[in-house]
Amino acid sequence: MNYGMSSDVLQTTHPERQLPNDAWPKDNFSYSYVRASVCCYDQMMFLCLTSGLLLQLLMHMGRKFASVVRSVLL
């Protein structure tokens, strides 16, 4: 019995986790393209979230600053 991390052991112990062979692209270029596009999508989501949070923070600070200026001037 082989207790190593070979592919046949993983296939027999967890068959529900195995992807079919045609789920992945055969050539290396399309696989790297899929990986790069997923990574780019993750980076874009991160940038959108952080820019949205920064915009919210700037708006909040602007409101605070405007209220302070208004109270000083009035």
Secondary structure, DSSP 8 states (H G I E B T S, - for coil): ---S--HHHHHHH-GGG---GGGS-SSHHHHHHHHHHHHHHHHHHHHHHHHHHHHHHHHHHHHHHHHHHHHHH-
